[in-house]
């Protein structure tokens, strides 16, 4: 459970802050005007801000893992030439 709290409280880069701001704006507007489709978009942006997901320059991605890579992840790779 501490992984979720760490992910929620750290890594607030400008794009994540913008998603949270857009979500707040859309949800407030949806509530004031009773516009439910706008509220759905607001929830979508809120989900992206909370989970730190979204689409960027390299396409859509999931949040990066907070785990350290395995020690043998940098091991030498052998290639075999196919003729």
RAKA-V477026 format. One record per pair of residues at least 12 apart in sequence whose C-alpha atoms are under 10 Angstrom apart, sorted by the first residue. I is the first residue (numbers start at 1). J is the second residue. If there is no record, write none. Layout:
I,J + I,J
This chain:
3,65 + 3,66 + 3,67 + 4,50 + 4,51 + 6,66 + 7,50 + 7,51 + 7,52 + 7,63 + 7,64 + 7,65 + 7,66 + 8,49 + 8,50 + 8,51 + 8,52 + 9,50 + 11,52 + 12,49 + 12,50 + 12,52 + 13,52 + 15,49 + 15,52 + 15,54 + 15,56 + 16,45 + 16,46 + 16,48 + 16,49 + 16,50 + 16,51 + 16,52 + 16,53 + 16,54 + 17,49 + 17,50 + 17,52 + 18,45 + 18,49 + 19,42 + 19,44 + 19,45 + 19,46 + 19,47 + 19,48 + 19,49 + 19,50 + 19,52 + 19,53 + 19,54 + 20,42 + 20,43 + 20,45 + 20,46 + 20,47 + 20,48 + 20,49 + 20,50 + 21,42 + 21,45 + 21,46 + 21,49 + 22,41 + 22,42 + 22,43 + 22,45 + 22,46 + 22,49 + 23,38 + 23,39 + 23,40 + 23,41 + 23,42 + 23,43 + 23,44 + 23,45 + 23,46 + 23,47 + 23,48 + 23,49 + 24,39 + 24,42 + 24,43 + 24,45 + 24,46 + 25,38 + 25,39 + 25,42 + 26,38 + 26,39 + 26,40 + 26,41 + 26,42 + 26,43 + 26,45 + 26,46 + 27,39 + 27,40 + 27,41 + 27,42 + 27,43 + 27,45 + 27,46 + 28,42 + 29,42 + 30,42 + 51,63 + 52,64
